[in-house]
Amino acid sequence: MMKALKLATGLNVILLLTASYSQASAEALKVVSSFTVISDFAKNVGGDKISLTTLVGPDGDAHVYEPKPSDAVAVAGADVVLVNGLHFEGFLPRLVEASATKAPIVELTKGVEPIKSAEEDHDHGAGEASATEEHGAYDPHAFQSIRNAKIYVQNIVDAFCTADATDCDSYKANAAAYTKKLDATEAEVKAAIASIPESKRLIITSHDAFGYFQHEYGLKFLAPEGISTDSEASAADIVALIKQVKEDKASAIFVENITNPRLIEQIASETKLNVGGTLFSDALSKPDEGAATYIDMMHHNIATFKKAILGS
């Protein structure tokens, strides 16, 4: 009898805990983020008030990502869907259509002053499709500027407060604290770039992901591939880039975490430049690989620049 009573009591406790957990889960704002950088912003704003699903995970390439059925399920059940916009997520329109979601699709580049894609001014031969027709006229990598990252964060606050007015004060407080960290990080980035002589600020990366970083902080980037990784550079483009690298005396060359290093290794061999390491461009790293947060990504990239160019 006593054993039966204890078992019943135990079952009741489990049921109560399960109900409590289910209620807490039900109350959490269900957020879907398109890729890891946005997810990190969302975590810093939402804290434990949100339940977060990330579509394109660590080291993933949102330009060429192919959504899974589980992604459509997540988007369908979301309260808020956070995306970059500016054609960064090529998979997004068909995923949203397949999911039939009723959730708002929040483009976090709203309010950003976009810069034109370098591809827009490229001359295309007869019958050759312009890259801008597929990817848009503007560079979508706005998050590579910390000033823009703060715009992303404010857009997330607005979206969360609209969907969950009860916890709005919490979202605002979290965002204010995180913005202070971003301000401190930006000061570090500016100091790091200022320590690099202007004559040594030309560097090569895999694809054209750092236009906003260049515009904001003063490094100059060249890349064999354009703003998207979904098409390979032509032989003529590679030859022209190698010529420019030699003429302008680039200081360093880097691979990116989302791309195949083969092309960069080829260019490094042709130009006698040593590959200076891996940069994180369109995705954060896995938790134990040094760039698992946006701020860690910025710290990693500026340290990698300095080590390759200055040896420090």
C-alpha atoms as one frame of an Amber mdcrd trajectory, in Angstrom:
protein
   0.000   0.000   0.000   2.807   2.378   0.992   4.696   1.582  -2.233   1.577
   2.260  -4.271   1.087   5.567  -2.446   4.698   6.584  -3.068   4.385   5.624
  -6.736   1.183   7.614  -7.098   2.782  10.586  -5.351   5.815  10.331  -7.631
   3.632  10.193 -10.695   1.702  13.227  -9.508   4.954  15.156  -9.041   6.102
  14.196 -12.534   2.756  15.218 -13.987   2.889  18.551 -12.169   6.442  19.201
 -13.356   5.510  18.237 -16.898   2.480  20.515 -16.836   4.573  23.327 -15.396
   7.242  22.842 -18.060   4.637  22.702 -20.819   3.041  25.891 -19.549   6.417
  27.654 -19.437   7.234  26.426 -22.936   3.848  27.562 -24.170   4.419  31.022
 -22.722   7.854  31.444 -24.319   7.835  33.485 -27.512   8.511  31.073 -30.369
  11.204  32.659 -32.528  12.746  31.337 -35.734  15.990  32.911 -36.932  17.424
  32.420 -40.399  21.088  32.095 -39.361  23.481  32.165 -36.424  24.372  35.863
 -36.274  20.708  36.799 -35.953  20.205  34.011 -33.412  22.916  35.485 -31.213
  21.253  38.897 -31.341  17.903  37.274 -30.529  19.341  35.417 -27.520  20.816
  38.616 -26.133  17.489  40.429 -26.459  15.098  37.610 -25.606  16.982  35.739
 -22.900  14.821  33.080 -21.276  11.619  34.681 -22.585  12.029  33.096 -26.010
  12.219  29.624 -27.513  14.650  29.903 -30.432  15.109  27.806 -33.570  17.970
  28.533 -35.990  17.594  27.435 -39.604  21.178  27.715 -40.916  23.511  26.551
 -38.169  27.184  27.161 -37.287  29.526  27.381 -40.300  26.474  27.141 -42.585
  26.100  29.122 -45.797  22.722  30.842 -46.016  23.340  31.740 -49.664  23.083
  28.108 -50.788  21.155  26.505 -47.919  18.449  23.997 -48.837  15.622  24.019
 -46.269  14.380  20.808 -44.678  10.768  19.807 -43.933  11.474  20.466 -40.246
  12.318  24.079 -41.133   8.871  24.555 -42.655   7.323  23.100 -39.497   9.330
  25.496 -37.317   8.405  28.528 -39.422   4.742  27.480 -39.479   4.635  27.374
 -35.681   6.611  30.547 -35.028   5.365  33.722 -33.384   8.153  35.750 -35.006
  10.518  34.944 -37.885  13.741  36.976 -37.961  15.618  37.270 -41.258  18.388
  39.421 -42.684  16.702  40.573 -45.875  18.398  42.188 -48.909  18.262  38.770
 -50.634  20.739  37.230 -48.174  18.618  34.109 -47.678  17.946  32.803 -51.177
  15.870  29.951 -49.791  13.499  32.160 -47.828  10.624  32.894 -50.254   9.929
  29.251 -51.033  10.280  28.244 -47.368   7.790  30.878 -46.229   5.378  29.827
 -48.964   5.712  26.131 -48.084   5.162  26.804 -44.386   2.038  28.964 -44.873
   3.099  30.734 -41.685   1.015  33.496 -40.178   4.014  34.872 -38.262   5.506
  38.238 -39.232   8.687  37.940 -41.316  10.907  40.636 -39.808  13.727  41.899
 -42.040  16.409  43.162 -39.688  18.127  45.313 -42.319  15.183  47.728 -42.155
  16.703  51.102 -41.300  20.188  50.148 -42.485  21.744  52.331 -45.170  22.598
  49.635 -47.737  25.715  49.808 -49.864  25.653  48.828 -53.512  26.957  45.458
 -54.540  30.280  45.570 -56.373  28.624  43.273 -58.916  26.093  45.923 -59.915
  28.629  47.837 -61.995  30.102  44.742 -63.617  29.515  44.526 -67.364  27.791
  41.352 -68.492  27.984  39.938 -71.970  24.994  39.264 -74.181  22.887  36.489
 -72.761  24.777  36.498 -69.438  22.488  36.951 -66.447  23.399  39.764 -64.103
  24.224  38.644 -60.585  22.122  41.486 -59.265  19.029  40.008 -60.904  19.333
  37.062 -58.526  20.942  38.610 -55.461  19.707  42.197 -55.534  21.515  45.462
 -56.156  22.737  45.797 -52.565  25.240  43.976 -50.404  23.250  42.050 -47.760
  26.122  41.588 -45.254  25.141  44.669 -43.241  25.823  42.886 -39.924  29.583
  43.174 -40.583  29.248  46.759 -39.326  28.642  46.975 -35.584  26.698  50.188
 -36.124  24.313  48.170 -38.254  24.273  45.323 -35.733  22.725  47.763 -33.271
  19.979  48.483 -35.808  19.336  44.741 -36.064  19.053  44.573 -32.273  16.557
  47.442 -32.135  14.462  45.817 -34.852  14.413  42.622 -32.790  13.269  44.574
 -29.726  10.450  46.119 -31.744   9.389  42.725 -33.118   9.453  41.030 -29.714
   7.562  43.864 -28.033   4.885  43.736 -30.725   4.474  39.987 -30.297   4.822
  39.948 -26.501   3.989  43.269 -24.866   4.069  41.687 -21.392   7.842  41.157
 -21.520   8.684  44.298 -23.483  10.541  45.967 -20.605  12.741  42.898 -20.256
  13.590  42.932 -23.961  14.462  46.631 -23.827  16.678  46.204 -20.771  18.498
  43.243 -22.311  19.051  45.163 -25.534  20.412  48.186 -23.685  22.929  46.023
 -21.824  23.966  44.238 -25.007  24.314  47.501 -26.934  26.880  48.666 -24.374
  28.893  45.520 -25.112  28.631  46.222 -28.833  29.857  49.784 -28.275  32.892
  48.472 -26.387  33.596  45.936 -29.123  33.375  48.595 -31.811  35.956  50.686
 -29.972  38.277  47.655 -29.964  37.736  47.081 -33.689  38.539  50.704 -34.525
  41.678  50.622 -32.376  42.829  47.380 -34.002  42.399  48.717 -37.533  44.059
  52.015 -36.601  47.158  50.026 -35.605  47.517  48.689 -39.175  49.369  51.081
 -41.528  47.189  52.253 -44.404  49.693  50.822 -46.880  49.001  47.333 -45.493
  45.214  47.382 -45.409  44.468  45.536 -48.663  43.464  41.921 -48.012  41.864
  39.058 -49.931  38.914  36.931 -48.791  36.862  34.160 -50.380  33.723  36.120
 -51.244  32.569  39.709 -51.066  31.217  39.604 -47.519  33.106  42.459 -45.878
  31.940  45.530 -47.784  30.293  47.072 -44.715  33.373  46.357 -42.601  35.462
  48.111 -45.259  33.081  51.071 -45.398  32.964  51.419 -41.612  36.506  50.657
 -40.486  38.897  51.266 -43.376  40.281  47.909 -44.458  40.040  47.194 -48.193
  38.826  43.783 -49.341  39.088  41.976 -52.662  37.445  38.624 -53.375  37.199
  36.206 -56.313  33.501  35.569 -55.652  30.727  38.154 -55.363  28.239  38.828
 -52.580  26.818  35.317 -52.892  28.641  31.993 -52.921  26.116  30.285 -55.182
  28.230  30.707 -58.325  31.952  30.218 -58.847  34.324  32.913 -60.056  35.237
  32.699 -63.739  38.789  32.019 -64.880  38.962  35.584 -66.236  37.892  37.007
 -62.863  40.570  34.992 -61.071  43.299  36.103 -63.499  42.228  39.745 -63.088
  42.210  39.428 -59.306  45.679  37.860 -59.221  46.980  40.713 -61.383  45.417
  43.314 -59.086  46.757  41.602 -55.965  50.286  41.704 -57.369  50.009  45.309
 -58.565  48.439  46.673 -55.385  50.593  44.527 -53.082  47.932  42.914 -50.908
  49.115  42.209 -47.371  47.222  39.026 -46.552  44.801  36.425 -47.842  42.190
  34.523 -45.830  39.770  31.644 -46.184  36.265  31.861 -44.734  34.496  29.393
 -42.491  31.606  28.950 -44.937  33.576  28.386 -48.152  35.811  25.777 -49.745
  39.435  26.946 -49.316  40.561  25.551 -52.687  40.231  28.797 -54.666  41.933
  30.919 -52.013  44.779  28.410 -51.787  45.201  28.637 -55.573  45.341  32.446
 -55.462  47.742  32.335 -52.510  50.053  30.062 -54.475  49.961  32.325 -57.539
  50.580  35.507 -55.542  53.099  34.070 -53.039  50.897  35.151 -50.129  50.556
  32.930 -47.083  46.997  32.106 -46.030  46.595  34.125 -42.847  43.867  32.059
 -41.237  40.102  31.637 -41.273  37.657  34.528 -41.053  34.057  34.168 -39.919
  31.854  35.934 -42.425  28.271  34.709 -42.865  28.017  32.346 -39.899  29.285
  31.922 -36.371  31.336  28.951 -35.224  30.411  25.927 -33.186  30.477  26.599
 -29.406  34.075  25.469 -28.848  35.698  27.055 -31.907  36.242  30.661 -30.846
  33.551  32.600 -32.691  30.294  31.280 -31.292  28.891  34.760 -30.642  28.806
  37.910 -32.743  31.190  39.702 -30.393  33.545  36.710 -30.393  33.421  36.741
 -34.203  34.511  40.360 -34.299  37.305  39.722 -31.800  38.475  36.684 -33.760
  38.487  38.473 -37.109  40.408  41.554 -35.977  42.949  39.380 -34.152  43.360
  37.300 -37.326  43.846  40.433 -39.445  46.499  41.801 -37.094  48.393  38.537
 -36.725  48.588  37.991 -40.489  49.507  41.583 -41.356  51.572  42.703 -38.365
  52.587  39.416 -36.805  50.849  40.358 -33.552
